[in-house]
Amino acid sequence: MRGPSSTGSHHPRPAKQRTYYAKTRRYLAPLAAVDPRLATLFADWERTYQHLDWDAAMPATDDA
């Protein structure tokens, strides 16, 4: 996976970053089950970008 560009810029919208993260977790990360190399790759990727996990970042509420 590519890191930030040479200018140090990231996608400007955090919401879009979270969308990319969620789609990758949903559609690509399950492929890790077929190859141990992918499992390692996605585990590293998930640790690197876990700050984009909206569900984990949101505090639980007692609205129920």
C-alpha positions as CSV (number, residue, x, y, z in Angstrom):
1,M,0.0,0.0,0.0
2,R,1.2,3.5,-0.8
3,G,1.9,6.0,1.9
4,P,1.3,9.7,1.8
5,S,2.5,11.5,-1.3
6,S,5.8,13.4,-1.3
7,T,3.9,16.5,-0.3
8,G,2.6,14.7,2.8
9,S,-1.0,15.1,1.9
10,H,-3.7,12.6,2.6
11,H,-7.3,12.5,1.3
12,P,-8.7,15.8,2.6
13,R,-12.0,14.4,3.9
14,P,-11.8,12.2,7.0
15,A,-15.3,10.8,6.1
16,K,-13.9,9.6,2.8
17,Q,-11.0,8.0,4.5
18,R,-13.4,6.1,6.8
19,T,-15.4,5.0,3.8
20,Y,-12.3,3.6,2.1
21,Y,-11.3,1.8,5.3
22,A,-14.7,0.3,5.8
23,K,-14.9,-1.0,2.2
24,T,-11.4,-2.5,2.5
25,R,-12.3,-4.3,5.7
26,R,-15.6,-5.5,4.2
27,Y,-14.4,-6.7,0.8
28,L,-10.7,-7.2,0.8
29,A,-9.6,-8.1,4.4
30,P,-11.6,-11.4,4.2
31,L,-9.2,-12.5,1.5
32,A,-6.6,-12.9,4.3
33,A,-8.2,-16.2,5.1
34,V,-6.9,-17.8,1.9
35,D,-3.2,-16.9,2.3
36,P,-1.0,-16.4,5.4
37,R,0.9,-13.7,3.6
38,L,-2.3,-11.7,3.1
39,A,-3.3,-12.3,6.8
40,T,0.0,-10.7,7.8
41,L,-0.4,-7.8,5.3
42,F,-4.0,-7.0,6.4
43,A,-3.2,-7.3,10.1
44,D,-0.5,-4.7,9.6
45,W,-2.8,-2.6,7.5
46,E,-5.6,-2.8,10.1
47,R,-3.2,-1.7,12.9
48,T,-2.0,1.2,10.9
49,Y,-5.4,2.5,10.0
50,Q,-7.5,1.4,13.0
51,H,-8.0,5.1,13.8
52,L,-10.4,5.2,10.9
53,D,-12.7,2.5,12.3
54,W,-15.8,4.6,12.9
55,D,-17.6,1.9,14.9
56,A,-14.7,1.4,17.3
57,A,-14.1,5.2,17.6
58,M,-17.7,5.9,18.6
59,P,-18.5,5.7,22.3
60,A,-21.3,3.4,23.3
61,T,-24.5,5.1,24.3
62,D,-27.4,3.9,26.5
63,D,-30.1,5.2,24.1
64,A,-31.8,1.8,23.9
